[in-house]
């Protein structure tokens, strides 16, 4: 089965499994059953077995999964056996917070470039990253061999900036802009709008149940 044949929802669950397995490893666990792993991530044991079967067999019936081996396999599947350079495009309040966040480097991602069109920001540094002029983005991306971008620009320019990123060779975008951007089939986007998530949560508040 090729990468294109694996449902996106399956790929989205793999990092959740990986996070739980890392916690089990820190607790000294060597073996975990699909039922135990499912309990940790709120997914059925059958779903976990089905998800993992897309990539081959990682355990034996009745004996569970070797935690270290499954971690290694999931990291390989997710291409996490390397450090991925990332660009942050848009250095407003959210972009600056992401630049200051230290968790990316511990998980295999390194923000190596940040850019903006605000002359008051260009040339300044945040957490050791100097803010570049977005007009130099194409050259900077090529020089640093970046394929992944975090987009934190206003909705009004999000699609234009996305088109520019795609034309410069970006293949994966984490989009925080409050707009669902359109990209070609060979580019992957995950949209993260906190307001939309909060609006989803309010459905469950003040209910009759």
BELTAMO-V538727 format. One record per pair of residues at least 6 apart in sequence whose ideal C-beta (glycine too) atoms are under 6 Angstrom apart, sorted by the first residue. I is the first residue (numbers start at 0). J is the second residue. D is the distance in Angstrom with one decimal. If there is no record, write none. Layout:
i=I j=J d=D
i=I j=J d=D
This chain:
i=0 j=53 d=6.0
i=5 j=53 d=5.4
i=9 j=50 d=5.0
i=12 j=50 d=5.9
i=13 j=73 d=5.7
i=13 j=77 d=5.9
i=15 j=40 d=5.1
i=17 j=73 d=4.7
i=19 j=39 d=4.4
i=19 j=40 d=5.1
i=20 j=66 d=5.6
i=20 j=69 d=5.8
i=20 j=70 d=5.0
i=23 j=31 d=5.6
i=23 j=66 d=5.3
i=24 j=66 d=5.4
i=28 j=66 d=5.5
i=29 j=66 d=5.8
i=30 j=63 d=4.6
i=31 j=63 d=5.6
i=31 j=64 d=5.5
i=31 j=66 d=5.6
i=32 j=63 d=4.2
i=33 j=44 d=4.0
i=33 j=47 d=4.6
i=33 j=48 d=5.2
i=34 j=44 d=4.3
i=36 j=47 d=5.7
i=37 j=43 d=5.5
i=37 j=44 d=4.4
i=37 j=47 d=5.3
i=51 j=57 d=5.5
i=54 j=76 d=5.5
i=57 j=64 d=5.7
i=57 j=69 d=5.3
i=57 j=72 d=5.6
i=58 j=64 d=4.1
i=74 j=80 d=5.6
i=79 j=107 d=4.8
i=82 j=107 d=5.9
i=82 j=109 d=5.3
i=83 j=108 d=5.1
i=83 j=147 d=5.7
i=84 j=109 d=5.6
i=84 j=111 d=4.5
i=84 j=143 d=5.6
i=84 j=145 d=4.9
i=85 j=108 d=5.3
i=85 j=110 d=5.0
i=85 j=147 d=4.9
i=86 j=112 d=4.2
i=86 j=145 d=5.1
i=86 j=148 d=5.0
i=87 j=94 d=5.2
i=87 j=97 d=5.7
i=87 j=110 d=5.8
i=87 j=113 d=4.4
i=87 j=149 d=4.8
i=88 j=114 d=5.7
i=88 j=148 d=5.7
i=88 j=150 d=5.4
i=88 j=160 d=6.0
i=89 j=151 d=3.9
i=89 j=152 d=3.7
i=90 j=113 d=5.3
i=90 j=115 d=4.3
i=90 j=120 d=5.3
i=90 j=130 d=5.4
i=93 j=151 d=4.6
i=93 j=175 d=5.9
i=94 j=151 d=4.2
i=95 j=125 d=5.6
i=98 j=113 d=5.9
i=98 j=125 d=4.5
i=98 j=126 d=5.0
i=98 j=128 d=5.6
i=99 j=126 d=5.1
i=111 j=143 d=5.4
i=112 j=139 d=5.5
i=112 j=143 d=5.8
i=113 j=128 d=5.0
i=113 j=130 d=5.3
i=114 j=131 d=4.4
i=114 j=133 d=4.5
i=114 j=136 d=5.5
i=115 j=130 d=5.7
i=116 j=133 d=4.9
i=120 j=130 d=4.8
i=121 j=130 d=5.5
i=121 j=132 d=5.0
i=123 j=130 d=5.4
i=131 j=139 d=5.7
i=137 j=167 d=4.7
i=140 j=167 d=5.1
i=146 j=170 d=4.6
i=147 j=171 d=4.5
i=148 j=164 d=5.3
i=148 j=169 d=4.9
i=148 j=172 d=5.1
i=149 j=173 d=4.7
i=150 j=172 d=5.6
i=150 j=174 d=4.7
i=150 j=176 d=5.5
i=151 j=175 d=4.7
i=152 j=160 d=5.2
i=152 j=176 d=5.5
i=154 j=176 d=5.5
i=154 j=177 d=4.8
i=154 j=178 d=4.2
i=157 j=176 d=3.7
i=157 j=178 d=4.5
i=157 j=180 d=5.5
i=158 j=180 d=5.3
i=161 j=180 d=4.3
i=165 j=182 d=5.8
i=165 j=186 d=5.5
i=170 j=186 d=5.7
i=171 j=187 d=5.0
i=172 j=188 d=4.7
i=173 j=189 d=5.5
i=174 j=180 d=5.7
i=174 j=188 d=5.5
i=174 j=190 d=4.8
i=175 j=191 d=5.4
i=177 j=192 d=5.2
i=179 j=190 d=5.6
i=182 j=188 d=5.4
